[in-house]
């Protein structure tokens, strides 16, 4: 499929109610309202098409950008491309998808560090999303995770809105995925206290880190048993 064929397919799959939902979550006016199942169907049809992915992202359309992150070839991604995409992020939904893609690229670790240090809210958020993915995949050492705990505890409350949300998510990832650091993560969560994030006109809520860490530990014990 070429760019225009893909955009036409997205447009025809759009629904007004889904469009309204996406807009409440920060999507721009250039949004068709395509559901996740319909996006998945289109991704399976396209499979991997890295050239198309770049054009989809450049289109600026909300669903086209989400689709771009699922048809891009992670092996072909470099820091310059990822930085360019991050610089044009429009909302935290796109941020989540881009962070997940960056985590599978050959430049995941350096991109994560560069993004986390960014003064731009969505870019820094994406950096912490990459971190959480790498923790889940066992790519972050205990020493690195412990250093991140110190950073989160020191900087979370003074960080930007969506960065606070993703730092809280990273805290959960550390405590839930690294049994050796569970107690330290729980102690950090207790010292941090309630994390306040403005989720706008949505039903989203900020997870309580300690509760989530303990639930993950319970599931881990149940599987082991």
Z-matrix of the N, CA and C atoms (Angstrom, degrees):
N
C 1 1.459
C 2 1.523 1 110.44
N 3 1.324 2 116.48 1 140.29
C 4 1.447 3 118.87 2 175.20
C 5 1.529 4 109.30 3 -92.20
N 6 1.325 5 115.83 4 -179.00
C 7 1.457 6 119.69 5 -175.37
C 8 1.525 7 112.05 6 -60.94
N 9 1.314 8 117.39 7 -49.45
C 10 1.464 9 119.51 8 -176.13
C 11 1.523 10 111.66 9 -64.33
N 12 1.326 11 117.20 10 -40.09
C 13 1.469 12 120.64 11 177.58
C 14 1.530 13 110.65 12 -61.49
N 15 1.324 14 115.74 13 -39.59
C 16 1.470 15 119.76 14 -179.48
C 17 1.521 16 111.19 15 -69.08
N 18 1.314 17 116.97 16 -43.37
C 19 1.465 18 120.45 17 177.97
C 20 1.525 19 110.83 18 -63.62
N 21 1.328 20 116.83 19 -38.41
C 22 1.468 21 120.28 20 177.96
C 23 1.523 22 110.90 21 -64.26
N 24 1.338 23 116.15 22 -40.23
C 25 1.462 24 120.43 23 178.98
C 26 1.527 25 110.93 24 -65.42
N 27 1.327 26 116.09 25 -39.60
C 28 1.456 27 120.47 26 177.62
C 29 1.527 28 110.76 27 -64.23
N 30 1.313 29 115.31 28 -45.43
C 31 1.465 30 119.87 29 -178.02
C 32 1.524 31 111.33 30 -61.86
N 33 1.322 32 116.45 31 -41.13
C 34 1.466 33 119.91 32 -178.14
C 35 1.520 34 112.32 33 -69.68
N 36 1.329 35 116.99 34 -23.02
C 37 1.462 36 121.14 35 -179.91
C 38 1.528 37 112.71 36 -89.53
N 39 1.325 38 116.84 37 -5.43
C 40 1.461 39 120.97 38 -176.03
C 41 1.519 40 113.83 39 -71.60
N 42 1.318 41 115.16 40 150.00
C 43 1.470 42 122.54 41 177.61
C 44 1.531 43 108.98 42 -133.75
N 45 1.311 44 115.93 43 139.78
C 46 1.452 45 120.97 44 -175.06
C 47 1.525 46 112.58 45 -60.24
N 48 1.337 47 117.28 46 -41.68
C 49 1.464 48 119.98 47 -178.27
C 50 1.526 49 111.16 48 -63.68
N 51 1.330 50 115.93 49 -40.53
C 52 1.469 51 120.04 50 177.95
C 53 1.521 52 110.18 51 -67.10
N 54 1.326 53 116.19 52 -37.63
C 55 1.469 54 121.02 53 177.55
C 56 1.530 55 110.34 54 -61.01
N 57 1.319 56 117.21 55 -43.52
C 58 1.465 57 120.90 56 178.60
C 59 1.528 58 110.74 57 -62.28
N 60 1.323 59 116.08 58 -39.98
C 61 1.468 60 119.84 59 179.24
C 62 1.518 61 110.77 60 -63.44
N 63 1.334 62 116.98 61 -46.44
C 64 1.456 63 120.36 62 179.79
C 65 1.524 64 111.52 63 -61.62
N 66 1.318 65 115.86 64 -38.36
C 67 1.464 66 118.72 65 -179.43
C 68 1.519 67 111.69 66 -67.18
N 69 1.318 68 116.80 67 -33.56
C 70 1.473 69 118.78 68 174.84
C 71 1.514 70 110.97 69 -63.88
N 72 1.326 71 115.91 70 -25.95
C 73 1.462 72 120.58 71 179.93
C 74 1.530 73 111.81 72 -94.49
N 75 1.323 74 116.97 73 12.00
C 76 1.455 75 120.29 74 171.53
C 77 1.508 76 116.66 75 104.59
N 78 1.347 77 118.15 76 0.50
C 79 1.464 78 119.45 77 178.96
C 80 1.524 79 109.97 78 -65.46
N 81 1.315 80 115.76 79 148.41
C 82 1.460 81 121.11 80 -179.59
C 83 1.524 82 110.70 81 -77.72
N 84 1.320 83 116.08 82 -177.86
C 85 1.457 84 120.95 83 176.36
C 86 1.522 85 111.79 84 -63.88
N 87 1.333 86 116.59 85 -26.33
C 88 1.470 87 120.56 86 179.41
C 89 1.525 88 108.77 87 -81.90
N 90 1.305 89 114.66 88 77.05
C 91 1.468 90 121.80 89 -173.76
C 92 1.524 91 107.82 90 -149.51
N 93 1.333 92 117.47 91 130.05
C 94 1.461 93 120.98 92 -176.49
C 95 1.531 94 113.81 93 -92.80
N 96 1.328 95 116.82 94 -25.88
C 97 1.458 96 119.67 95 -177.08
C 98 1.521 97 112.54 96 85.96
N 99 1.321 98 116.70 97 46.28
C 100 1.467 99 122.23 98 -179.45
C 101 1.523 100 109.02 99 -92.29
N 102 1.313 101 116.93 100 127.45
C 103 1.463 102 121.52 101 -178.56
C 104 1.521 103 111.16 102 -69.08
N 105 1.320 104 116.17 103 159.83
C 106 1.462 105 121.06 104 178.41
C 107 1.528 106 112.00 105 -60.31
N 108 1.345 107 119.99 106 -44.12
C 109 1.470 108 119.21 107 177.38
C 110 1.530 109 112.99 108 -58.54
N 111 1.339 110 116.99 109 -39.48
C 112 1.465 111 119.69 110 179.03
C 113 1.526 112 111.50 111 -69.21
N 114 1.332 113 117.09 112 -35.77
C 115 1.460 114 120.34 113 175.15
C 116 1.531 115 110.59 114 -64.31
N 117 1.325 116 115.84 115 -39.09
C 118 1.467 117 120.23 116 179.22
C 119 1.522 118 110.94 117 -64.64
N 120 1.328 119 117.27 118 -40.71
C 121 1.467 120 120.75 119 177.77
C 122 1.520 121 111.20 120 -60.35
N 123 1.328 122 116.13 121 -42.59
C 124 1.452 123 120.16 122 -179.36
C 125 1.520 124 111.14 123 -68.64
N 126 1.329 125 116.07 124 -38.11
C 127 1.463 126 120.06 125 177.76
C 128 1.537 127 110.76 126 -62.57
N 129 1.313 128 117.23 127 -40.68
C 130 1.471 129 120.76 128 179.12
C 131 1.522 130 111.32 129 -65.21
N 132 1.328 131 115.99 130 -32.07
C 133 1.466 132 120.35 131 177.93
C 134 1.524 133 110.96 132 -71.15
N 135 1.327 134 116.68 133 -41.70
C 136 1.464 135 121.34 134 -178.31
C 137 1.522 136 111.26 135 -79.14
N 138 1.329 137 116.63 136 -37.85
C 139 1.463 138 123.83 137 -172.94
C 140 1.538 139 108.79 138 65.10
N 141 1.334 140 118.20 139 -128.61
C 142 1.463 141 119.91 140 178.74
C 143 1.523 142 109.68 141 -101.88
N 144 1.317 143 115.17 142 128.67
C 145 1.466 144 120.98 143 175.78
C 146 1.516 145 106.37 144 -149.92
N 147 1.316 146 115.28 145 90.03
C 148 1.461 147 120.51 146 -172.25
C 149 1.524 148 112.14 147 -64.99
N 150 1.322 149 116.43 148 -37.60
C 151 1.458 150 119.07 149 178.09
C 152 1.517 151 111.97 150 -63.51
N 153 1.319 152 115.78 151 -43.21
C 154 1.461 153 120.42 152 177.73
C 155 1.521 154 110.48 153 -64.26
N 156 1.329 155 117.29 154 -37.73
C 157 1.467 156 121.06 155 -179.17
C 158 1.523 157 110.98 156 -57.52
N 159 1.327 158 116.24 157 -44.42
C 160 1.464 159 119.26 158 179.32
C 161 1.519 160 112.70 159 -62.00
N 162 1.334 161 115.73 160 -39.30
C 163 1.463 162 120.03 161 179.62
C 164 1.526 163 110.82 162 -70.29
N 165 1.322 164 116.87 163 -37.69
C 166 1.463 165 120.60 164 178.35
C 167 1.525 166 110.47 165 -63.18
N 168 1.324 167 116.24 166 -43.51
C 169 1.475 168 118.88 167 179.92
C 170 1.531 169 110.12 168 -64.67
N 171 1.310 170 115.95 169 -42.83
C 172 1.470 171 120.59 170 -177.83
C 173 1.524 172 112.00 171 -65.89
N 174 1.326 173 117.94 172 -21.54
C 175 1.467 174 120.83 173 -179.86
C 176 1.521 175 112.11 174 -63.59
N 177 1.340 176 116.70 175 -27.15
C 178 1.454 177 121.03 176 -179.51
C 179 1.515 178 114.16 177 82.76
N 180 1.329 179 117.64 178 -9.38
C 181 1.463 180 120.21 179 178.85
C 182 1.526 181 110.18 180 -69.60
N 183 1.338 182 116.35 181 138.75
C 184 1.463 183 121.11 182 -174.34
C 185 1.528 184 112.36 183 -58.27
N 186 1.324 185 116.98 184 -55.06
C 187 1.468 186 119.33 185 -177.61
C 188 1.522 187 112.25 186 -69.58
N 189 1.335 188 116.48 187 -31.83
C 190 1.461 189 119.34 188 177.03
C 191 1.524 190 110.45 189 -61.81
N 192 1.316 191 115.93 190 -37.84
C 193 1.472 192 119.23 191 178.82
C 194 1.531 193 111.91 192 -69.19
N 195 1.331 194 115.75 193 -39.65
C 196 1.465 195 118.37 194 176.65
C 197 1.522 196 109.78 195 -62.45
N 198 1.329 197 116.04 196 -45.86
C 199 1.461 198 120.68 197 178.36
C 200 1.528 199 110.67 198 -60.58
N 201 1.321 200 116.61 199 -38.46
C 202 1.473 201 120.90 200 179.82
C 203 1.519 202 111.35 201 -55.77
N 204 1.321 203 116.88 202 -39.77
C 205 1.466 204 120.00 203 -177.50
C 206 1.523 205 112.15 204 -72.09
N 207 1.328 206 117.12 205 -15.95
C 208 1.467 207 120.26 206 -179.49
C 209 1.520 208 113.28 207 -99.56
N 210 1.351 209 117.48 208 -16.57
C 211 1.468 210 119.92 209 178.45
C 212 1.528 211 111.51 210 -108.59
N 213 1.324 212 117.76 211 -6.05
C 214 1.466 213 120.67 212 175.77
C 215 1.528 214 109.45 213 -68.68
N 216 1.300 215 116.31 214 148.66
C 217 1.468 216 121.57 215 176.12
C 218 1.523 217 108.18 216 -91.73
N 219 1.331 218 118.16 217 108.29
C 220 1.465 219 120.53 218 -176.21
C 221 1.522 220 113.27 219 -55.76
N 222 1.347 221 116.57 220 -32.12
C 223 1.455 222 120.32 221 -177.66
C 224 1.526 223 112.31 222 -66.83
N 225 1.330 224 117.16 223 -20.95
C 226 1.451 225 121.22 224 -178.27
C 227 1.533 226 113.12 225 -95.62
N 228 1.311 227 116.48 226 0.17
C 229 1.461 228 120.03 227 -177.59
C 230 1.521 229 111.34 228 -79.86
N 231 1.313 230 116.11 229 141.61
C 232 1.462 231 121.27 230 174.11
C 233 1.525 232 108.91 231 -127.77
N 234 1.317 233 115.42 232 171.09
C 235 1.459 234 120.03 233 -176.60
C 236 1.514 235 113.34 234 -61.30
N 237 1.317 236 117.35 235 -37.85
C 238 1.465 237 120.40 236 -178.04
C 239 1.523 238 111.26 237 -64.43
N 240 1.329 239 116.45 238 -42.71
C 241 1.467 240 120.15 239 178.66
C 242 1.517 241 110.79 240 -64.79
N 243 1.314 242 116.50 241 -47.13
C 244 1.467 243 120.23 242 -179.20
C 245 1.525 244 111.06 243 -62.57
N 246 1.325 245 117.05 244 -40.03
C 247 1.469 246 120.02 245 178.80
C 248 1.528 247 110.88 246 -64.83
N 249 1.332 248 115.84 247 -39.57
C 250 1.466 249 119.48 248 179.53
C 251 1.522 250 110.80 249 -64.94
N 252 1.318 251 116.94 250 -41.33
C 253 1.457 252 120.18 251 177.78
C 254 1.525 253 110.51 252 -66.28
N 255 1.318 254 116.55 253 -42.48
C 256 1.465 255 120.12 254 -179.39
C 257 1.525 256 111.12 255 -63.40
N 258 1.319 257 116.89 256 -35.77
C 259 1.471 258 121.08 257 -178.18
C 260 1.526 259 112.18 258 -64.80
N 261 1.333 260 116.92 259 -21.00
C 262 1.467 261 119.55 260 -177.90
C 263 1.525 262 112.86 261 -109.25
N 264 1.332 263 117.33 262 13.02
C 265 1.460 264 120.22 263 178.80
C 266 1.524 265 110.55 264 -56.31
N 267 1.347 266 115.26 265 137.95
C 268 1.454 267 118.91 266 -177.35
C 269 1.510 268 115.18 267 -109.84
N 270 1.332 269 117.53 268 -18.72
C 271 1.461 270 120.34 269 -178.81
C 272 1.532 271 109.88 270 -162.81
N 273 1.331 272 115.62 271 172.43
C 274 1.460 273 118.10 272 -173.22
C 275 1.522 274 113.46 273 -77.78
N 276 1.337 275 118.53 274 -14.10
C 277 1.467 276 119.52 275 174.12
C 278 1.531 277 108.56 276 -70.08
N 279 1.310 278 116.41 277 -49.95
C 280 1.463 279 120.58 278 175.89
C 281 1.530 280 110.11 279 -57.60
N 282 1.318 281 116.33 280 -38.80
C 283 1.465 282 121.08 281 -178.98
C 284 1.516 283 111.24 282 -60.55
N 285 1.325 284 116.53 283 -42.61
C 286 1.457 285 120.71 284 -179.90
C 287 1.518 286 112.00 285 -62.85
N 288 1.325 287 116.37 286 -43.78
C 289 1.458 288 120.42 287 179.70
C 290 1.527 289 111.57 288 -67.44
N 291 1.333 290 116.51 289 -41.49
C 292 1.465 291 118.96 290 -179.78
C 293 1.525 292 110.90 291 -66.62
N 294 1.328 293 116.86 292 -39.68
C 295 1.459 294 119.65 293 177.80
C 296 1.516 295 111.72 294 -61.70
N 297 1.334 296 116.54 295 -41.43
C 298 1.459 297 120.11 296 178.00
C 299 1.513 298 112.19 297 -63.73
N 300 1.339 299 116.88 298 -39.03
C 301 1.458 300 120.57 299 177.59
C 302 1.522 301 111.10 300 -66.74
N 303 1.331 302 116.32 301 -47.08
C 304 1.466 303 120.15 302 -178.40
C 305 1.525 304 111.63 303 -58.65
N 306 1.326 305 116.52 304 -32.76
C 307 1.463 306 120.84 305 -178.86
C 308 1.526 307 112.47 306 -66.01
N 309 1.330 308 117.35 307 -20.34
C 310 1.469 309 120.96 308 -179.35
C 311 1.526 310 112.47 309 -98.35
N 312 1.323 311 116.77 310 2.02
C 313 1.458 312 120.86 311 -176.77
C 314 1.530 313 111.23 312 -87.17
N 315 1.330 314 117.19 313 163.46
C 316 1.470 315 120.43 314 177.75
C 317 1.530 316 112.59 315 -67.39
N 318 1.325 317 116.82 316 -16.17
C 319 1.463 318 120.63 317 -177.22
C 320 1.534 319 110.92 318 -110.57
N 321 1.311 320 116.10 319 28.56
C 322 1.467 321 120.69 320 -174.30
C 323 1.526 322 112.70 321 -59.57
N 324 1.316 323 117.22 322 -48.15
C 325 1.462 324 119.85 323 -172.73
C 326 1.529 325 112.25 324 -67.84
N 327 1.316 326 117.00 325 -45.61
C 328 1.462 327 118.43 326 -179.50
C 329 1.525 328 111.54 327 -69.68
N 330 1.335 329 115.65 328 -33.37
C 331 1.463 330 119.48 329 176.67
C 332 1.522 331 110.07 330 -66.34
N 333 1.320 332 116.90 331 -43.05
C 334 1.465 333 122.07 332 177.61
C 335 1.530 334 110.79 333 -55.56
N 336 1.303 335 116.82 334 -49.35
C 337 1.469 336 120.69 335 -177.48
C 338 1.526 337 111.40 336 -64.68
N 339 1.314 338 115.70 337 -41.91
C 340 1.463 339 120.11 338 -179.06
C 341 1.528 340 110.84 339 -65.42
N 342 1.311 341 116.60 340 -43.38
C 343 1.460 342 121.20 341 -178.81
C 344 1.526 343 112.08 342 -68.50
N 345 1.312 344 117.20 343 -41.67
C 346 1.466 345 120.25 344 -179.73
C 347 1.527 346 110.61 345 -58.51
N 348 1.321 347 116.40 346 -35.07
C 349 1.467 348 120.73 347 -178.93
C 350 1.528 349 113.34 348 -81.93
N 351 1.336 350 117.43 349 -1.93
C 352 1.467 351 120.45 350 -176.99
C 353 1.531 352 111.60 351 -71.83
N 354 1.332 353 117.11 352 143.15
C 355 1.467 354 120.46 353 175.07
C 356 1.529 355 112.25 354 -80.19
N 357 1.328 356 116.59 355 -5.76
C 358 1.464 357 121.66 356 -178.53
C 359 1.536 358 108.72 357 -86.86
N 360 1.321 359 115.97 358 125.42
C 361 1.471 360 121.28 359 -171.46
C 362 1.529 361 113.81 360 -54.32
N 363 1.318 362 117.66 361 -53.22
C 364 1.462 363 119.05 362 -175.61
C 365 1.524 364 112.16 363 -70.75
N 366 1.314 365 117.34 364 -32.18
C 367 1.464 366 119.98 365 177.01
C 368 1.524 367 110.48 366 -65.91
N 369 1.335 368 116.82 367 -46.78
C 370 1.464 369 120.34 368 178.19
C 371 1.526 370 110.52 369 -62.66
N 372 1.327 371 116.43 370 -38.71
C 373 1.464 372 120.25 371 176.90
C 374 1.519 373 110.57 372 -59.39
N 375 1.333 374 115.77 373 -44.46
C 376 1.462 375 120.46 374 179.14
C 377 1.524 376 111.33 375 -61.06
N 378 1.324 377 116.68 376 -36.11
C 379 1.456 378 120.41 377 178.10
C 380 1.515 379 111.87 378 -61.40
N 381 1.328 380 116.59 379 -43.18
C 382 1.464 381 119.94 380 179.02
C 383 1.535 382 111.17 381 -70.34
N 384 1.322 383 117.14 382 -29.40
C 385 1.470 384 119.76 383 175.14
C 386 1.524 385 109.93 384 -65.67
N 387 1.331 386 116.62 385 -43.16
C 388 1.462 387 120.18 386 176.05
C 389 1.529 388 109.81 387 -58.48
N 390 1.328 389 115.72 388 -45.24
C 391 1.464 390 120.13 389 179.33
C 392 1.528 391 110.85 390 -56.22
N 393 1.317 392 117.32 391 -47.49
C 394 1.466 393 121.01 392 -178.01
C 395 1.523 394 111.43 393 -61.93
N 396 1.331 395 116.34 394 -40.05
C 397 1.472 396 120.10 395 177.42
C 398 1.521 397 110.53 396 -63.50
N 399 1.323 398 117.10 397 -42.96
C 400 1.458 399 120.44 398 -178.60
C 401 1.526 400 111.55 399 -67.92
N 402 1.318 401 117.03 400 -33.72
C 403 1.472 402 119.83 401 174.11
C 404 1.529 403 109.76 402 -62.01
N 405 1.324 404 116.50 403 -46.52
C 406 1.467 405 121.60 404 -179.05
C 407 1.523 406 111.73 405 -62.46
N 408 1.327 407 116.54 406 -31.05
C 409 1.460 408 120.97 407 -178.37
C 410 1.528 409 112.93 408 -90.09
N 411 1.336 410 116.92 409 3.67
C 412 1.458 411 120.57 410 178.72
C 413 1.512 412 113.82 411 74.95
N 414 1.344 413 117.10 412 21.01
C 415 1.461 414 121.20 413 -177.08
C 416 1.530 415 113.17 414 -94.82
N 417 1.327 416 116.51 415 -1.35
C 418 1.464 417 121.35 416 179.64
C 419 1.525 418 108.53 417 -113.17
N 420 1.318 419 116.76 418 124.60
C 421 1.468 420 120.35 419 -179.28
C 422 1.524 421 110.74 420 -71.67
N 423 1.323 422 115.83 421 163.09
C 424 1.467 423 119.91 422 177.13
C 425 1.530 424 110.49 423 -60.49
N 426 1.336 425 116.95 424 -38.87
C 427 1.462 426 120.26 425 -179.57
C 428 1.531 427 110.75 426 -64.10
N 429 1.326 428 116.92 427 -42.06
C 430 1.463 429 120.63 428 178.32
C 431 1.522 430 111.06 429 -65.99
N 432 1.333 431 115.58 430 -39.88
C 433 1.463 432 119.82 431 179.75
C 434 1.522 433 110.87 432 -66.78
N 435 1.324 434 116.63 433 -38.04
C 436 1.463 435 119.97 434 179.02
C 437 1.528 436 110.59 435 -66.41
N 438 1.320 437 116.10 436 -38.24
C 439 1.464 438 120.11 437 176.39
C 440 1.533 439 110.22 438 -63.96
N 441 1.333 440 115.79 439 -39.31
C 442 1.461 441 120.15 440 178.38
C 443 1.525 442 111.00 441 -65.26
N 444 1.322 443 117.67 442 -36.80
C 445 1.465 444 121.00 443 177.12
C 446 1.520 445 110.70 444 -58.76
N 447 1.322 446 115.69 445 -43.72
C 448 1.465 447 119.92 446 179.60
C 449 1.526 448 110.54 447 -62.54
N 450 1.330 449 115.95 448 -41.39
C 451 1.464 450 121.34 449 179.46
C 452 1.525 451 110.77 450 -64.53
N 453 1.322 452 116.50 451 -45.19
C 454 1.466 453 121.14 452 -179.52
C 455 1.523 454 110.81 453 -61.49
N 456 1.319 455 115.43 454 -46.66
C 457 1.466 456 119.08 455 -178.77
C 458 1.530 457 111.21 456 -63.54
N 459 1.312 458 115.75 457 -37.08
C 460 1.467 459 120.51 458 -176.77
C 461 1.531 460 112.14 459 -76.16
N 462 1.336 461 117.53 460 -34.56
C 463 1.463 462 119.76 461 -167.48
C 464 1.522 463 115.85 462 -115.06
N 465 1.323 464 118.85 463 -12.45
C 466 1.461 465 119.83 464 -171.80
C 467 1.525 466 113.47 465 -54.80
N 468 1.312 467 117.81 466 -54.20
C 469 1.466 468 120.03 467 -173.80
C 470 1.526 469 113.07 468 -65.03
N 471 1.314 470 117.68 469 -23.25
C 472 1.452 471 120.06 470 179.73
C 473 1.514 472 113.79 471 -94.58
N 474 1.331 473 116.65 472 3.05
C 475 1.457 474 121.01 473 -177.47
C 476 1.523 475 111.75 474 -89.03
N 477 1.324 476 115.79 475 168.82
C 478 1.458 477 121.05 476 -179.58
C 479 1.536 478 110.85 477 -70.48
N 480 1.304 479 114.91 478 162.63
C 481 1.463 480 122.71 479 -170.66
C 482 1.533 481 114.33 480 -48.97
N 483 1.323 482 118.11 481 -61.43
C 484 1.463 483 120.68 482 -177.03
C 485 1.520 484 111.84 483 -71.12
N 486 1.332 485 117.21 484 -25.14
C 487 1.461 486 120.03 485 175.88
C 488 1.526 487 109.35 486 -67.43
N 489 1.324 488 117.06 487 -40.32
C 490 1.471 489 120.12 488 176.10
C 491 1.520 490 110.58 489 -57.47
N 492 1.323 491 115.21 490 -43.42
C 493 1.468 492 119.42 491 -178.84
C 494 1.531 493 110.97 492 -61.44
N 495 1.318 494 117.30 493 -45.30
C 496 1.465 495 120.12 494 -177.64
C 497 1.523 496 112.90 495 -75.28
N 498 1.325 497 117.56 496 -30.13
C 499 1.461 498 119.43 497 173.87
C 500 1.528 499 110.01 498 -65.54
N 501 1.320 500 116.15 499 -38.85
C 502 1.452 501 120.54 500 176.10
C 503 1.530 502 110.18 501 -62.95
N 504 1.343 503 115.83 502 -39.47
C 505 1.453 504 120.06 503 176.39
C 506 1.516 505 112.01 504 -64.41
N 507 1.329 506 116.63 505 -38.32
C 508 1.462 507 120.77 506 178.00
C 509 1.523 508 110.78 507 -65.53
N 510 1.327 509 116.66 508 -38.66
C 511 1.463 510 121.42 509 176.33
C 512 1.522 511 110.42 510 -59.61
N 513 1.331 512 116.36 511 -43.54
C 514 1.462 513 121.07 512 177.98
C 515 1.529 514 110.55 513 -63.60
N 516 1.322 515 116.02 514 -42.50
C 517 1.469 516 119.93 515 -179.74
C 518 1.523 517 111.22 516 -61.28
N 519 1.314 518 116.24 517 -42.96
C 520 1.466 519 119.38 518 179.92
C 521 1.526 520 110.37 519 -63.19
N 522 1.321 521 116.57 520 -51.64
C 523 1.465 522 119.82 521 -177.00
C 524 1.509 523 113.67 522 -67.20
N 525 1.332 524 116.43 523 -33.14
C 526 1.454 525 120.06 524 -177.15
C 527 1.503 526 114.47 525 -84.85
N 528 1.325 527 117.67 526 -26.88
C 529 1.464 528 121.63 527 -175.91
C 530 1.519 529 113.74 528 -101.54
N 531 1.339 530 116.45 529 -15.88
C 532 1.457 531 119.76 530 -177.15
C 533 1.528 532 109.80 531 -122.39
N 534 1.343 533 116.72 532 90.50
C 535 1.466 534 120.66 533 -178.37
C 536 1.527 535 113.41 534 -51.93
N 537 1.329 536 116.36 535 -34.95
C 538 1.467 537 119.94 536 -178.43
C 539 1.526 538 111.86 537 -65.02
N 540 1.337 539 116.18 538 -22.56
C 541 1.457 540 119.94 539 -177.98
C 542 1.524 541 112.82 540 -110.73
N 543 1.318 542 117.01 541 8.22
C 544 1.463 543 120.06 542 -176.49
C 545 1.530 544 111.70 543 -58.18
N 546 1.325 545 117.08 544 -47.20
C 547 1.461 546 120.19 545 -178.30
C 548 1.527 547 111.09 546 -63.76
N 549 1.314 548 116.98 547 -40.74
C 550 1.465 549 120.14 548 179.71
C 551 1.524 550 110.70 549 -67.00
N 552 1.331 551 116.48 550 -37.76
C 553 1.464 552 120.02 551 178.61
C 554 1.523 553 110.65 552 -67.13
N 555 1.329 554 116.85 553 -41.13
C 556 1.463 555 120.57 554 177.98
C 557 1.526 556 110.86 555 -64.91
N 558 1.331 557 116.69 556 -39.59
C 559 1.463 558 120.15 557 178.24
C 560 1.530 559 110.36 558 -65.25
N 561 1.327 560 116.61 559 -40.70
C 562 1.461 561 120.42 560 178.05
C 563 1.526 562 110.30 561 -63.86
N 564 1.335 563 116.54 562 -42.22
C 565 1.462 564 120.86 563 179.10
C 566 1.527 565 111.11 564 -60.80
N 567 1.330 566 116.23 565 -39.40
C 568 1.465 567 120.28 566 179.83
C 569 1.527 568 110.71 567 -65.89
N 570 1.329 569 116.61 568 -40.39
C 571 1.465 570 119.61 569 179.66
C 572 1.526 571 111.34 570 -71.04
N 573 1.316 572 117.04 571 -35.22
C 574 1.472 573 121.01 572 179.06
C 575 1.521 574 110.65 573 -67.83
N 576 1.318 575 116.46 574 -40.39
C 577 1.467 576 120.47 575 -179.57
C 578 1.519 577 112.20 576 76.76
N 579 1.298 578 116.75 577 -157.91
C 580 1.461 579 121.93 578 -176.48
C 581 1.526 580 111.32 579 -66.24
N 582 1.313 581 115.13 580 131.66
C 583 1.459 582 121.40 581 178.31
C 584 1.523 583 108.35 582 -100.65
N 585 1.309 584 116.75 583 119.22
C 586 1.464 585 121.65 584 -177.83
C 587 1.518 586 110.55 585 -101.64
N 588 1.321 587 115.06 586 123.29
C 589 1.463 588 122.27 587 178.90
C 590 1.520 589 107.86 588 -130.73
N 591 1.317 590 116.40 589 133.56
C 592 1.460 591 121.01 590 176.67
C 593 1.522 592 108.42 591 -84.65
N 594 1.337 593 116.51 592 110.54
C 595 1.462 594 121.73 593 -178.63
C 596 1.525 595 112.19 594 -95.51
N 597 1.317 596 117.02 595 8.73
C 598 1.452 597 120.23 596 177.52
C 599 1.515 598 112.90 597 65.73
N 600 1.318 599 115.39 598 -150.27
C 601 1.464 600 121.64 599 -177.28
C 602 1.525 601 110.67 600 -86.59
N 603 1.337 602 115.64 601 58.52
C 604 1.464 603 120.98 602 179.88
C 605 1.524 604 108.81 603 -134.29
N 606 1.309 605 115.34 604 171.62
C 607 1.458 606 119.81 605 177.30
C 608 1.513 607 112.40 606 -93.77
N 609 1.326 608 117.16 607 9.74
C 610 1.469 609 120.75 608 -177.16
C 611 1.527 610 111.08 609 -69.97
N 612 1.307 611 115.03 610 146.73
C 613 1.464 612 121.19 611 177.84
C 614 1.523 613 109.38 612 -131.26
N 615 1.303 614 115.18 613 153.12
C 616 1.459 615 120.50 614 178.58
C 617 1.526 616 109.85 615 -80.75
N 618 1.326 617 118.17 616 123.20
C 619 1.467 618 120.29 617 -178.80
C 620 1.524 619 111.90 618 -62.80
N 621 1.320 620 115.65 619 142.39
C 622 1.459 621 120.43 620 171.95
C 623 1.521 622 107.17 621 -79.94
N 624 1.323 623 116.37 622 114.86
C 625 1.464 624 120.88 623 -171.46
C 626 1.525 625 112.47 624 -57.83
N 627 1.320 626 117.17 625 -48.20
C 628 1.465 627 120.08 626 -176.67
C 629 1.526 628 111.29 627 -59.89
N 630 1.318 629 117.40 628 -44.37
C 631 1.464 630 121.18 629 -179.43
C 632 1.524 631 111.06 630 -61.38
N 633 1.316 632 116.11 631 -43.70
C 634 1.463 633 120.06 632 -178.73
C 635 1.520 634 111.52 633 -67.76
N 636 1.324 635 117.07 634 -40.02
C 637 1.463 636 120.62 635 178.67
C 638 1.519 637 110.16 636 -61.21
N 639 1.325 638 116.88 637 -44.06
C 640 1.465 639 120.58 638 -179.68
C 641 1.530 640 111.66 639 -67.19
N 642 1.322 641 117.20 640 -37.32
C 643 1.470 642 120.25 641 177.50
C 644 1.525 643 110.46 642 -64.34
N 645 1.315 644 116.56 643 -40.65
C 646 1.463 645 120.17 644 178.12
C 647 1.527 646 110.90 645 -64.72
N 648 1.328 647 116.15 646 -36.89
C 649 1.477 648 120.02 647 177.85
C 650 1.519 649 110.17 648 -66.65
N 651 1.321 650 117.46 649 -38.63
C 652 1.466 651 121.18 650 178.75
C 653 1.527 652 110.84 651 -64.13
N 654 1.326 653 116.83 652 -43.62
C 655 1.466 654 120.18 653 178.72
C 656 1.529 655 110.60 654 -64.32
N 657 1.315 656 116.10 655 -38.56
C 658 1.464 657 119.99 656 179.11
C 659 1.526 658 110.70 657 -63.54
N 660 1.337 659 116.34 658 -42.26
C 661 1.464 660 121.04 659 179.42
C 662 1.523 661 110.95 660 -66.55
N 663 1.329 662 116.50 661 -38.69
C 664 1.463 663 120.52 662 179.55
C 665 1.528 664 111.48 663 -63.85
N 666 1.340 665 116.40 664 -39.72
C 667 1.460 666 120.31 665 178.93
C 668 1.526 667 110.37 666 -68.48
N 669 1.340 668 115.37 667 -39.14
C 670 1.469 669 119.46 668 -179.94
C 671 1.517 670 111.50 669 -67.08
N 672 1.349 671 115.88 670 -32.24
C 673 1.454 672 120.45 671 -179.36
C 674 1.502 673 112.53 672 -76.95
